[in-house]
Amino acid sequence: MAGTIRTEGGRGRLGSVLSGLAVAVGCVLFLGGFVVGAVLYQPYTVPSDSMTPALAVGSKVLAERIDGDEVRRGDIVIFNDPVWGDMPMVKRVVGVGGDTVACCDKDGRLTIDGKPIVEPYTRPGAPASGQEFSATVPEGKLFLLGDERHNSLDSRTHLEEAGQGSVPRSAVTARVDAVAWPDVDLVERPAGFAALPGGLSVPGPVAPLFYAIVGGCVLILGGAAYGPVARLAGRGPGGRRPTGRETVDA
């Protein structure tokens, strides 16, 4: 009496189909993430240490292309204003149209319309500005400061000019969402401005795009590796590949 043992060829075919599907989905996620990221974001190299510690000099950042009307207090923006040198610069928005920005109160803090602002990104223990100032921001403009207040040429440098150092919203080209090098990190929205009118801006899609690209890589590599791994696992002892059908005498 003889019986027949069939190998699991059906499962092998299913595995091949699933691995091909994984590679296809991975390609969509990987390439789609890169394409969408290239459309929405622009790379920028920080030219000075005026934004430390949030942005170190020479670091590479990803900035979401936005309209100036989307800017909120606390955002780190890239802008280009001829009055400031007609080149891309990066600073933090601390005041918008109608705000009176002043420094410093009795505790050395920046104030907006008399309300003190907690700024954890500035130098610990130091006043929010090495010079006292007060400026009322015209409508449609922004008041910008560097986080390293003692080594930053910003709106305070242009206080004597029209607009008291503010720049038009239209000068903004992008908002920094993440650091890409030498570290990889998201740029947080500072809570100190949350209670003011307009609140904080909504973070861009840089995190979902990053996960889509990484997930795509994992799927592509995993799907591509299935074939060689399955062939290796399918070999019998001594490297013998099993036949599709084997008979056993009873």
SULLIN-V982287 format. One record per pair of residues at least 24 apart in sequence whose C-alpha atoms are under 6 Angstrom apart, sorted by the first residue. I is the first residue (numbers start at 1). J is the second residue. Records with the same first field share a line. If there is no record, write none. Layout:
I->J / J
This chain:
1->250
2->248 / 249 / 250
3->247 / 248
4->247
5->246
6->245
7->244
19->223
22->219 / 223
23->219 / 220 / 223
26->216 / 219 / 220
29->212 / 213 / 216
30->213 / 216
33->209 / 212 / 213
40->64 / 65
41->65
50->146 / 148 / 151 / 152
51->146 / 147 / 148
52->148
59->181
60->180 / 181
61->178 / 179 / 180
62->176 / 178
63->174 / 175 / 176 / 177
64->174 / 175
65->174
66->174
68->169 / 170 / 172
72->200 / 201
74->190
76->175 / 176
77->174 / 175 / 176
78->172 / 173 / 174
79->171 / 172 / 173
80->171
81->171
91->144 / 145 / 146
92->144 / 145 / 146
93->143 / 144
94->143 / 144
95->142 / 143
96->142
97->137 / 138 / 139 / 140 / 141
98->137 / 138 / 139
99->136 / 137
100->135 / 136
101->134 / 135
102->133 / 134
103->132 / 133
117->192
118->192
122->147
140->169
141->166 / 167 / 168 / 169
142->166 / 167
